[in-house]
Amino acid sequence: MSDAPIAAPKAETATRKTDRVVESIKQTTETAVNKIAEDVKTAQEQARGGFQKVSEFARGYVDVQREAIETVAQAGKIYGEGLQSLAKHAAEVSRVQFEDGVAHVRALTGVKSITDLLHLQAEFARKTASRALAEGSTMVESYLKVANEAIAPMTARAREAAEKVKHAA
């Protein structure tokens, strides 16, 4: 029994050491868990920020594409309406030329001399050539006007984009 008093302090010392080791493991585990939780939270915030940036970029890209499509559609509409107007004008010019041709043929039926015929033909040729030059010039001017009006939305859009880039830099 002489071993019993000695064994009790040794057992008590071992228990204390075990308690200290257990407490140390608990603290280390708690510290590790807290650190992992912080790291996970940081990673989540970084991922959220990255997703927000990607979303903003995607929205911006979609907006740019939508605006580009709207601009091209607007330019196409202007161009189509302009061509329609030019076609109406060309049809009107053709109608007038046809009526003048019919009137000329009628006038030819009443000619009594070669001199009158030559004079009538020369006058008709002069009027026809003069009208062709005038209408050709008018058609070119009208077409250039339509082209400029049709390209205006795209030019304005390009200027806006350049300003955005200028201010972003």
Z-matrix of the N, CA and C atoms (Angstrom, degrees):
N
C 1 1.409
C 2 1.519 1 111.85
N 3 1.215 2 111.95 1 -8.91
C 4 1.445 3 115.36 2 178.12
C 5 1.521 4 111.00 3 -66.59
N 6 1.327 5 117.85 4 -19.63
C 7 1.467 6 121.67 5 178.39
C 8 1.534 7 111.77 6 -78.89
N 9 1.260 8 120.30 7 -20.85
C 10 1.455 9 123.82 8 -175.53
C 11 1.518 10 112.32 9 -64.80
N 12 1.352 11 119.67 10 -46.16
C 13 1.451 12 117.11 11 -179.60
C 14 1.521 13 111.34 12 -64.67
N 15 1.279 14 119.31 13 -31.84
C 16 1.455 15 121.85 14 -179.63
C 17 1.524 16 109.39 15 -74.99
N 18 1.284 17 118.67 16 -38.98
C 19 1.463 18 122.82 17 -178.45
C 20 1.509 19 111.35 18 -66.01
N 21 1.309 20 117.78 19 -34.04
C 22 1.459 21 120.33 20 -178.28
C 23 1.523 22 110.61 21 -65.28
N 24 1.349 23 119.45 22 -46.40
C 25 1.455 24 116.83 23 177.96
C 26 1.517 25 111.75 24 -64.77
N 27 1.328 26 118.57 25 -35.75
C 28 1.457 27 121.02 26 178.67
C 29 1.521 28 110.04 27 -64.99
N 30 1.309 29 117.47 28 -40.76
C 31 1.459 30 121.81 29 179.31
C 32 1.518 31 109.82 30 -66.31
N 33 1.353 32 114.34 31 -39.26
C 34 1.454 33 118.62 32 179.69
C 35 1.531 34 109.83 33 -67.81
N 36 1.294 35 118.29 34 -39.51
C 37 1.449 36 122.68 35 178.40
C 38 1.530 37 109.90 36 -65.19
N 39 1.293 38 118.12 37 -42.78
C 40 1.468 39 122.60 38 178.28
C 41 1.523 40 110.52 39 -63.24
N 42 1.326 41 116.19 40 -39.42
C 43 1.457 42 120.50 41 179.32
C 44 1.529 43 109.64 42 -65.24
N 45 1.337 44 116.53 43 -42.57
C 46 1.455 45 119.86 44 178.23
C 47 1.521 46 110.81 45 -63.25
N 48 1.310 47 115.98 46 -43.41
C 49 1.468 48 119.72 47 178.75
C 50 1.530 49 110.23 48 -62.25
N 51 1.308 50 115.99 49 -41.98
C 52 1.464 51 120.41 50 178.60
C 53 1.516 52 109.87 51 -63.53
N 54 1.333 53 116.88 52 -42.29
C 55 1.463 54 120.71 53 179.18
C 56 1.533 55 110.40 54 -62.64
N 57 1.366 56 115.84 55 -41.19
C 58 1.458 57 119.39 56 178.94
C 59 1.529 58 110.86 57 -65.16
N 60 1.331 59 116.35 58 -41.90
C 61 1.471 60 120.54 59 178.80
C 62 1.525 61 109.16 60 -64.26
N 63 1.322 62 116.97 61 -44.41
C 64 1.470 63 121.05 62 179.47
C 65 1.527 64 109.48 63 -61.92
N 66 1.364 65 116.82 64 -44.23
C 67 1.465 66 120.80 65 179.37
C 68 1.526 67 109.91 66 -63.68
N 69 1.323 68 117.46 67 -41.21
C 70 1.464 69 121.45 68 178.84
C 71 1.524 70 110.48 69 -63.54
N 72 1.320 71 116.31 70 -43.09
C 73 1.474 72 120.88 71 178.27
C 74 1.525 73 109.75 72 -63.12
N 75 1.344 74 116.90 73 -41.71
C 76 1.464 75 121.06 74 178.47
C 77 1.529 76 110.39 75 -61.08
N 78 1.311 77 116.85 76 -46.67
C 79 1.464 78 120.72 77 -179.27
C 80 1.529 79 110.84 78 -65.30
N 81 1.323 80 116.28 79 -43.35
C 82 1.465 81 119.88 80 179.51
C 83 1.525 82 110.15 81 -63.56
N 84 1.331 83 115.53 82 -42.42
C 85 1.468 84 120.56 83 178.66
C 86 1.523 85 110.49 84 -63.96
N 87 1.330 86 115.90 85 -44.34
C 88 1.463 87 120.14 86 -179.90
C 89 1.525 88 110.51 87 -63.56
N 90 1.315 89 117.46 88 -42.99
C 91 1.467 90 121.82 89 177.69
C 92 1.524 91 110.28 90 -62.14
N 93 1.325 92 116.67 91 -44.60
C 94 1.464 93 121.32 92 -179.78
C 95 1.524 94 110.52 93 -63.39
N 96 1.334 95 116.61 94 -43.27
C 97 1.469 96 120.71 95 179.83
C 98 1.525 97 109.91 96 -63.88
N 99 1.323 98 117.48 97 -43.50
C 100 1.467 99 120.99 98 178.33
C 101 1.529 100 110.74 99 -62.35
N 102 1.332 101 115.64 100 -43.40
C 103 1.474 102 120.22 101 179.16
C 104 1.527 103 110.08 102 -63.17
N 105 1.310 104 117.80 103 -44.15
C 106 1.471 105 121.74 104 178.14
C 107 1.525 106 110.14 105 -61.80
N 108 1.339 107 116.57 106 -42.98
C 109 1.469 108 120.69 107 179.48
C 110 1.534 109 110.06 108 -61.95
N 111 1.346 110 117.29 109 -42.77
C 112 1.463 111 121.03 110 177.56
C 113 1.523 112 110.87 111 -62.49
N 114 1.343 113 115.81 112 -44.58
C 115 1.468 114 120.21 113 -179.82
C 116 1.524 115 111.48 114 -63.39
N 117 1.320 116 116.45 115 -40.55
C 118 1.472 117 120.70 116 178.41
C 119 1.525 118 109.66 117 -64.97
N 120 1.348 119 116.43 118 -42.87
C 121 1.464 120 120.62 119 179.29
C 122 1.534 121 109.74 120 -62.74
N 123 1.324 122 117.57 121 -44.36
C 124 1.467 123 121.72 122 178.16
C 125 1.526 124 110.75 123 -61.43
N 126 1.326 125 116.44 124 -44.33
C 127 1.467 126 120.81 125 179.44
C 128 1.532 127 110.52 126 -62.75
N 129 1.342 128 115.75 127 -40.78
C 130 1.474 129 119.18 128 178.51
C 131 1.525 130 110.86 129 -63.65
N 132 1.337 131 117.26 130 -42.89
C 133 1.467 132 120.67 131 179.43
C 134 1.524 133 110.89 132 -64.20
N 135 1.337 134 116.52 133 -41.26
C 136 1.455 135 119.72 134 178.10
C 137 1.527 136 110.94 135 -65.22
N 138 1.325 137 116.11 136 -41.93
C 139 1.470 138 119.86 137 178.73
C 140 1.527 139 109.71 138 -64.41
N 141 1.327 140 117.18 139 -42.72
C 142 1.461 141 121.20 140 179.31
C 143 1.526 142 109.70 141 -60.94
N 144 1.333 143 116.42 142 -44.89
C 145 1.465 144 120.53 143 177.98
C 146 1.522 145 111.42 144 -61.90
N 147 1.327 146 116.61 145 -41.95
C 148 1.468 147 120.63 146 177.85
C 149 1.512 148 111.42 147 -63.67
N 150 1.332 149 116.64 148 -42.78
C 151 1.465 150 120.43 149 178.59
C 152 1.520 151 110.79 150 -63.87
N 153 1.333 152 116.59 151 -38.51
C 154 1.461 153 119.56 152 178.19
C 155 1.525 154 110.66 153 -64.02
N 156 1.331 155 116.52 154 -42.89
C 157 1.463 156 119.52 155 178.42
C 158 1.522 157 111.10 156 -63.07
N 159 1.323 158 116.99 157 -43.04
C 160 1.470 159 120.90 158 178.60
C 161 1.523 160 110.00 159 -63.25
N 162 1.342 161 116.28 160 -41.93
C 163 1.471 162 120.21 161 179.21
C 164 1.521 163 110.93 162 -63.56
N 165 1.344 164 116.64 163 -43.65
C 166 1.461 165 120.05 164 179.01
C 167 1.526 166 110.61 165 -63.14
N 168 1.322 167 116.85 166 -41.63
C 169 1.463 168 120.58 167 178.18
C 170 1.523 169 109.98 168 -62.77
N 171 1.327 170 116.43 169 -44.87
C 172 1.475 171 120.19 170 -179.11
C 173 1.527 172 110.26 171 -62.83
N 174 1.349 173 116.83 172 -43.02
C 175 1.464 174 119.79 173 177.84
C 176 1.530 175 110.65 174 -61.71
N 177 1.315 176 116.27 175 -43.42
C 178 1.464 177 120.59 176 178.43
C 179 1.514 178 111.40 177 -61.79
N 180 1.320 179 116.57 178 -42.76
C 181 1.470 180 121.04 179 179.29
C 182 1.521 181 110.38 180 -63.06
N 183 1.320 182 116.35 181 -44.61
C 184 1.474 183 120.18 182 179.40
C 185 1.526 184 110.08 183 -63.25
N 186 1.336 185 116.66 184 -41.43
C 187 1.469 186 119.75 185 178.75
C 188 1.522 187 111.13 186 -62.08
N 189 1.318 188 116.73 187 -43.56
C 190 1.466 189 120.81 188 179.25
C 191 1.524 190 109.88 189 -61.56
N 192 1.321 191 117.05 190 -45.17
C 193 1.464 192 120.20 191 -179.51
C 194 1.531 193 111.25 192 -65.17
N 195 1.332 194 116.20 193 -40.99
C 196 1.469 195 120.08 194 179.40
C 197 1.523 196 109.67 195 -63.05
N 198 1.335 197 116.73 196 -45.59
C 199 1.466 198 120.38 197 179.39
C 200 1.530 199 111.00 198 -62.76
N 201 1.320 200 116.75 199 -38.43
C 202 1.473 201 120.11 200 179.18
C 203 1.523 202 110.29 201 -64.55
N 204 1.321 203 116.66 202 -43.62
C 205 1.471 204 120.63 203 179.88
C 206 1.525 205 110.15 204 -65.34
N 207 1.337 206 116.84 205 -41.95
C 208 1.463 207 120.11 206 178.73
C 209 1.539 208 110.50 207 -63.07
N 210 1.332 209 116.02 208 -39.21
C 211 1.467 210 120.53 209 179.98
C 212 1.521 211 110.98 210 -65.23
N 213 1.323 212 116.06 211 -45.07
C 214 1.465 213 119.74 212 179.14
C 215 1.526 214 110.25 213 -65.03
N 216 1.322 215 117.11 214 -39.90
C 217 1.467 216 120.19 215 178.17
C 218 1.528 217 110.61 216 -63.10
N 219 1.327 218 116.56 217 -42.57
C 220 1.459 219 120.38 218 178.72
C 221 1.529 220 110.30 219 -62.95
N 222 1.326 221 116.56 220 -44.14
C 223 1.470 222 120.28 221 178.90
C 224 1.530 223 110.29 222 -63.28
N 225 1.318 224 117.23 223 -41.08
C 226 1.461 225 121.19 224 178.33
C 227 1.521 226 112.15 225 -62.91
N 228 1.327 227 115.68 226 -39.79
C 229 1.467 228 120.27 227 178.63
C 230 1.529 229 110.10 228 -63.67
N 231 1.319 230 116.08 229 -46.17
C 232 1.470 231 120.35 230 179.21
C 233 1.526 232 109.86 231 -61.62
N 234 1.317 233 116.70 232 -44.32
C 235 1.465 234 121.13 233 -179.49
C 236 1.530 235 110.52 234 -63.56
N 237 1.328 236 116.78 235 -44.82
C 238 1.469 237 120.64 236 179.44
C 239 1.515 238 112.37 237 -61.85
N 240 1.329 239 115.98 238 -44.08
C 241 1.469 240 119.65 239 178.51
C 242 1.528 241 110.39 240 -64.79
N 243 1.331 242 115.90 241 -38.83
C 244 1.469 243 119.59 242 178.56
C 245 1.516 244 111.94 243 -64.64
N 246 1.334 245 116.19 244 -43.53
C 247 1.472 246 119.67 245 177.96
C 248 1.527 247 111.04 246 -64.22
N 249 1.310 248 115.87 247 -37.18
C 250 1.467 249 119.75 248 177.87
C 251 1.533 250 109.40 249 -62.75
N 252 1.320 251 116.84 250 -42.70
C 253 1.465 252 120.97 251 178.19
C 254 1.530 253 110.61 252 -64.00
N 255 1.337 254 116.32 253 -41.70
C 256 1.471 255 119.88 254 177.66
C 257 1.531 256 111.11 255 -63.54
N 258 1.320 257 116.94 256 -39.03
C 259 1.467 258 120.60 257 179.21
C 260 1.529 259 110.57 258 -64.98
N 261 1.324 260 116.80 259 -40.33
C 262 1.468 261 120.10 260 177.37
C 263 1.528 262 110.08 261 -62.93
N 264 1.319 263 115.64 262 -42.89
C 265 1.468 264 119.39 263 179.38
C 266 1.533 265 110.39 264 -63.47
N 267 1.321 266 116.59 265 -43.37
C 268 1.467 267 120.58 266 178.94
C 269 1.527 268 110.84 267 -62.75
N 270 1.329 269 116.67 268 -39.55
C 271 1.467 270 119.84 269 177.80
C 272 1.525 271 110.63 270 -64.53
N 273 1.327 272 116.81 271 -39.12
C 274 1.471 273 120.81 272 178.57
C 275 1.531 274 110.53 273 -65.45
N 276 1.333 275 116.41 274 -42.02
C 277 1.470 276 120.68 275 177.91
C 278 1.525 277 109.57 276 -62.31
N 279 1.322 278 116.54 277 -42.78
C 280 1.474 279 120.40 278 179.23
C 281 1.522 280 110.89 279 -63.40
N 282 1.329 281 117.33 280 -40.02
C 283 1.460 282 121.25 281 179.28
C 284 1.531 283 110.07 282 -63.15
N 285 1.327 284 116.04 283 -45.09
C 286 1.471 285 120.07 284 179.56
C 287 1.525 286 110.20 285 -63.36
N 288 1.327 287 117.97 286 -42.45
C 289 1.466 288 121.37 287 179.02
C 290 1.529 289 110.54 288 -63.23
N 291 1.332 290 115.78 289 -40.53
C 292 1.465 291 118.93 290 178.70
C 293 1.528 292 110.26 291 -63.45
N 294 1.336 293 116.84 292 -45.74
C 295 1.460 294 120.35 293 179.66
C 296 1.530 295 111.12 294 -62.18
N 297 1.334 296 116.06 295 -40.19
C 298 1.469 297 119.54 296 176.99
C 299 1.528 298 110.87 297 -64.64
N 300 1.323 299 116.38 298 -37.94
C 301 1.472 300 120.65 299 178.16
C 302 1.515 301 111.17 300 -64.34
N 303 1.342 302 115.79 301 -43.22
C 304 1.462 303 119.58 302 178.39
C 305 1.534 304 110.18 303 -64.13
N 306 1.325 305 116.75 304 -42.95
C 307 1.468 306 120.83 305 178.66
C 308 1.528 307 110.42 306 -63.09
N 309 1.316 308 117.01 307 -36.74
C 310 1.460 309 120.84 308 178.69
C 311 1.534 310 110.59 309 -66.32
N 312 1.327 311 115.72 310 -44.03
C 313 1.479 312 118.93 311 178.69
C 314 1.530 313 109.50 312 -61.53
N 315 1.317 314 117.79 313 -40.93
C 316 1.461 315 120.59 314 178.12
C 317 1.531 316 110.16 315 -62.75
N 318 1.326 317 115.09 316 -42.17
C 319 1.467 318 118.81 317 179.20
C 320 1.524 319 110.67 318 -63.57
N 321 1.336 320 116.53 319 -35.89
C 322 1.472 321 120.62 320 179.51
C 323 1.534 322 111.29 321 -64.73
N 324 1.311 323 116.41 322 -32.09
C 325 1.465 324 118.89 323 -178.81
C 326 1.537 325 111.67 324 -67.58
N 327 1.327 326 116.34 325 -20.37
C 328 1.470 327 119.27 326 -179.50
C 329 1.524 328 113.41 327 -98.42
N 330 1.318 329 117.99 328 5.28
C 331 1.475 330 121.33 329 -177.83
C 332 1.527 331 109.34 330 -70.01
N 333 1.359 332 115.34 331 137.73
C 334 1.455 333 119.74 332 -178.25
C 335 1.513 334 112.22 333 -111.96
N 336 1.354 335 116.48 334 -12.04
C 337 1.470 336 117.14 335 -179.71
C 338 1.523 337 109.58 336 -144.65
N 339 1.319 338 114.57 337 161.92
C 340 1.459 339 121.70 338 178.99
C 341 1.531 340 108.73 339 -64.53
N 342 1.292 341 117.50 340 -38.09
C 343 1.466 342 121.21 341 179.98
C 344 1.519 343 110.33 342 -61.68
N 345 1.324 344 115.96 343 -44.72
C 346 1.471 345 119.22 344 177.89
C 347 1.532 346 110.33 345 -64.23
N 348 1.320 347 115.95 346 -39.44
C 349 1.466 348 120.93 347 178.94
C 350 1.530 349 110.27 348 -61.19
N 351 1.334 350 115.90 349 -48.14
C 352 1.469 351 119.83 350 -179.39
C 353 1.534 352 111.01 351 -64.70
N 354 1.308 353 115.95 352 -40.43
C 355 1.454 354 120.44 353 178.26
C 356 1.536 355 110.52 354 -63.82
N 357 1.314 356 117.62 355 -45.43
C 358 1.464 357 123.23 356 179.18
C 359 1.529 358 110.44 357 -62.95
N 360 1.334 359 117.05 358 -43.54
C 361 1.469 360 121.41 359 179.49
C 362 1.535 361 110.59 360 -64.93
N 363 1.313 362 117.36 361 -42.90
C 364 1.461 363 121.56 362 -180.00
C 365 1.532 364 110.59 363 -63.53
N 366 1.319 365 115.60 364 -43.89
C 367 1.470 366 120.24 365 178.55
C 368 1.527 367 110.80 366 -62.88
N 369 1.338 368 117.20 367 -43.08
C 370 1.467 369 121.27 368 178.84
C 371 1.535 370 110.29 369 -63.87
N 372 1.317 371 117.10 370 -43.68
C 373 1.468 372 121.34 371 179.35
C 374 1.532 373 110.51 372 -63.39
N 375 1.335 374 117.67 373 -42.06
C 376 1.461 375 121.25 374 179.18
C 377 1.522 376 110.92 375 -63.33
N 378 1.346 377 117.75 376 -46.68
C 379 1.471 378 121.56 377 179.60
C 380 1.533 379 110.63 378 -63.44
N 381 1.332 380 116.01 379 -42.56
C 382 1.469 381 120.41 380 -179.07
C 383 1.522 382 110.96 381 -64.46
N 384 1.339 383 116.66 382 -44.94
C 385 1.460 384 120.46 383 179.50
C 386 1.526 385 110.65 384 -65.83
N 387 1.325 386 116.92 385 -42.83
C 388 1.465 387 121.48 386 179.54
C 389 1.531 388 110.56 387 -61.25
N 390 1.342 389 116.46 388 -45.62
C 391 1.458 390 121.60 389 179.53
C 392 1.529 391 110.78 390 -64.73
N 393 1.345 392 116.43 391 -40.50
C 394 1.468 393 120.53 392 -179.92
C 395 1.531 394 110.11 393 -62.29
N 396 1.325 395 116.90 394 -43.27
C 397 1.465 396 119.95 395 178.02
C 398 1.532 397 111.16 396 -64.23
N 399 1.320 398 116.07 397 -46.09
C 400 1.466 399 120.30 398 -179.09
C 401 1.533 400 111.11 399 -63.85
N 402 1.321 401 115.99 400 -47.31
C 403 1.464 402 119.31 401 -178.86
C 404 1.529 403 111.40 402 -68.54
N 405 1.329 404 116.63 403 -36.65
C 406 1.467 405 119.58 404 177.25
C 407 1.514 406 110.54 405 -61.79
N 408 1.320 407 115.79 406 -43.88
C 409 1.452 408 121.05 407 178.05
C 410 1.533 409 110.52 408 -63.49
N 411 1.323 410 115.82 409 -44.02
C 412 1.468 411 120.84 410 178.68
C 413 1.529 412 110.94 411 -62.34
N 414 1.335 413 116.53 412 -42.12
C 415 1.462 414 120.09 413 -179.62
C 416 1.539 415 110.91 414 -65.10
N 417 1.327 416 116.67 415 -41.54
C 418 1.468 417 119.86 416 178.50
C 419 1.526 418 110.07 417 -63.21
N 420 1.318 419 117.08 418 -46.01
C 421 1.468 420 120.63 419 178.23
C 422 1.527 421 110.80 420 -61.02
N 423 1.330 422 115.77 421 -43.22
C 424 1.466 423 119.75 422 179.94
C 425 1.524 424 110.85 423 -64.60
N 426 1.330 425 117.20 424 -41.96
C 427 1.462 426 120.27 425 179.70
C 428 1.526 427 110.20 426 -64.62
N 429 1.336 428 117.70 427 -42.56
C 430 1.469 429 120.50 428 178.04
C 431 1.523 430 110.84 429 -62.32
N 432 1.328 431 116.09 430 -38.44
C 433 1.464 432 120.05 431 177.74
C 434 1.528 433 109.99 432 -63.35
N 435 1.324 434 116.98 433 -45.20
C 436 1.473 435 121.31 434 178.41
C 437 1.524 436 110.46 435 -61.21
N 438 1.326 437 116.39 436 -44.57
C 439 1.466 438 120.23 437 -179.61
C 440 1.528 439 110.69 438 -61.81
N 441 1.331 440 116.85 439 -43.99
C 442 1.464 441 120.41 440 179.18
C 443 1.524 442 111.67 441 -64.83
N 444 1.337 443 117.00 442 -40.68
C 445 1.458 444 120.50 443 178.47
C 446 1.528 445 110.72 444 -65.87
N 447 1.334 446 116.27 445 -37.82
C 448 1.464 447 120.09 446 -178.70
C 449 1.529 448 111.63 447 -70.57
N 450 1.300 449 116.73 448 -34.17
C 451 1.466 450 119.53 449 -178.06
C 452 1.529 451 111.61 450 -83.30
N 453 1.318 452 117.78 451 -16.07
C 454 1.470 453 121.94 452 -177.42
C 455 1.534 454 113.19 453 -55.39
N 456 1.344 455 120.28 454 -46.22
C 457 1.474 456 118.68 455 179.44
C 458 1.534 457 112.64 456 -61.68
N 459 1.319 458 116.66 457 -37.25
C 460 1.468 459 119.50 458 179.79
C 461 1.525 460 110.42 459 -70.25
N 462 1.319 461 116.82 460 -38.21
C 463 1.462 462 120.49 461 177.91
C 464 1.530 463 109.96 462 -64.78
N 465 1.323 464 116.18 463 -44.08
C 466 1.469 465 120.38 464 178.51
C 467 1.529 466 110.44 465 -62.06
N 468 1.321 467 116.88 466 -42.31
C 469 1.472 468 121.58 467 179.14
C 470 1.523 469 110.47 468 -63.00
N 471 1.326 470 117.13 469 -40.80
C 472 1.467 471 120.76 470 178.86
C 473 1.531 472 110.13 471 -64.87
N 474 1.329 473 116.79 472 -39.23
C 475 1.470 474 119.82 473 177.94
C 476 1.526 475 110.65 474 -63.93
N 477 1.343 476 116.50 475 -43.19
C 478 1.466 477 120.35 476 178.59
C 479 1.523 478 110.91 477 -60.72
N 480 1.316 479 115.99 478 -44.17
C 481 1.464 480 120.27 479 179.19
C 482 1.522 481 110.95 480 -62.82
N 483 1.322 482 116.84 481 -41.29
C 484 1.464 483 120.56 482 178.81
C 485 1.521 484 110.83 483 -64.10
N 486 1.333 485 117.11 484 -39.32
C 487 1.467 486 120.90 485 177.48
C 488 1.530 487 110.80 486 -64.32
N 489 1.340 488 117.27 487 -41.47
C 490 1.470 489 120.58 488 178.45
C 491 1.518 490 110.40 489 -61.58
N 492 1.328 491 115.94 490 -44.07
C 493 1.452 492 120.26 491 179.83
C 494 1.535 493 110.10 492 -65.17
N 495 1.321 494 115.95 493 -40.84
C 496 1.462 495 121.51 494 179.92
C 497 1.532 496 110.54 495 -61.40
N 498 1.347 497 116.66 496 -44.82
C 499 1.461 498 121.11 497 -178.57
C 500 1.527 499 111.97 498 -75.24
N 501 1.318 500 116.73 499 -26.45
C 502 1.462 501 120.53 500 179.61
C 503 1.531 502 110.77 501 -74.54
N 504 1.320 503 116.64 502 -28.36
C 505 1.474 504 120.01 503 -176.75
C 506 1.489 505 113.26 504 -77.94
